[in-house]
Amino acid sequence: MSRKVVMTITMFLAAAGAWAQGPAAGPSRAATPPVISTDSNISASVISRLGRNKNAGAAQGQLAPGQRLQEMESTRNGMRALLKQMQAENASSASKCPIARANLVVWELLLSHLDREFQLQIATAAREDVEARRAALHNQAFSKAEVEAAAAGQTPPAPSTSVAP
């Protein structure tokens, strides 16, 4: 049991580290993403999926922002379920193992870190959306000014240097 928990924690720390790296250019994802399973044989199932996705960290940049947020949220939810299961197992066991308590503390810290990363990703996606809308409105206004200037027989206005399209 202890080996499985340690292996699972190690893999989730590696996954959190890959998400912290941010988007990177790479080949598109051909295989399915790793899925959190609440099986007793979780480490073998996740390791086999990670083995097929050797470039999973690099390929994450190719996912749409919405897909990436959904994947991160589903991973977070799976980890929360696994933490609750571990807490229930620890509470029901007669012996209070300090290693098990330490593992629970590590999991709680990992989930709090993943929660903060998720909130940052949501804020980043919202900022990028606002920037894209702002740029689209600016381009639309510039195009309209060009059409009006051409209809009036004037030279089109120069684009503003203070606002990048």
Number of C-alpha atoms within 10 A of each C-alpha: 8 10 9 14 17 13 15 18 19 13 16 19 17 13 17 17 13 15 20 13 12 12 16 12 11 14 13 14 17 11 12 11 15 19 15 19 16 12 10 10 11 16 21 14 15 18 15 11 16 19 11 14 18 11 15 22 21 20 18 24 20 16 14 10 17 11 12 16 17 13 16 20 15 14 19 19 14 16 22 15 15 17 18 13 13 18 15 11 12 16 12 10 9 8 8 11 11 9 10 18 15 11 19 19 13 14 22 15 12 18 20 13 13 23 15 12 16 18 13 12 19 15 12 13 15 12 12 13 12 12 13 13 12 15 15 13 13 17 15 13 12 18 15 12 16 18 14 14 14 12 10 10 9 11 11 15 11 9 15 10 7 6 9 10 16
